[in-house]
């Protein structure tokens, strides 16, 4: 297990950063000011040399940087281009730095340095991990992701924290921590105690990067004699009536939202796997692979909280359908891409 080292102050951050840069085996860094014991310099400078080119950067140390820090650096007048340095940087914040042309690095090895004739884009290696004193909440954990799902289900809506609490079933304290983090990342805006999604695409991309389909679901596959996806789905609705929620996802659901190709599989979320009488009525035979019916038990009930209706069928929200297609075969990623690029993506009011 990787060791976690806590960076408690800016002095710790400066000293650790200086030590790491000095040990860099691939890039040549030279501290010009603010190094050694005199770490209180207001504008420490560092020089990066790469392939005979030299780049002087003005370092900006932040224990817990956010979107506002990136905007501040982008708008400030300085003699040298800025370099944002932190114990740990999220990919969302790195992307924002890239968009604003701000170089950045963290103690875990993530580096993005851009200047004329120079581009460095390095990702963390396995091993020791650094973070600031206050850990950031993980908004993509199964329970916390209820908030993300609600926001993406109605991306244009203005929310109060009370409304989000009722919608997600999360405690006020957890919602407050999660929304504060998303605001800091620049993904949400908050004004007059209301919350609105600022970057739907950015939030969905961040969720997709963290999503683990195999760990958050338990799937059972079934072979059926019936070949029509809509007939299979309709019979499933009839047989599951009164036996808990049934929410369709993946190919069948995506095709109902935005037709793309004949669904190779009918898949649906259920609270528990069906009893024998349901399988007998469906004439469904369990198989280890290649089934045309997938019944999926999720690790959190959030998938049942944000749904939409198309005809007789209850579907997962578009963002959930998109995620569920990304990590499977049978042209799932292709259909996910087609659904997301459709102009109606995320517009259901159900």
Helices and strands as residue ranges (DSSP letters): E 4-7, H 10-22, E 28-31, E 45-50, E 53-61, H 67-75, E 81-86, H 91-100, E 103-106, E 111-115, E 118-122, E 129-132, H 145-153, E 158-160, H 161-168, H 172-184, E 188-191, E 194-197, H 200-210, H 213-216, E 217-223, H 229-240, E 246-249, H 250-257, E 266-270, H 276-282, E 285-287, E 293-298, G 301-304, E 307-310, E 313-316, H 318-326, H 332-341
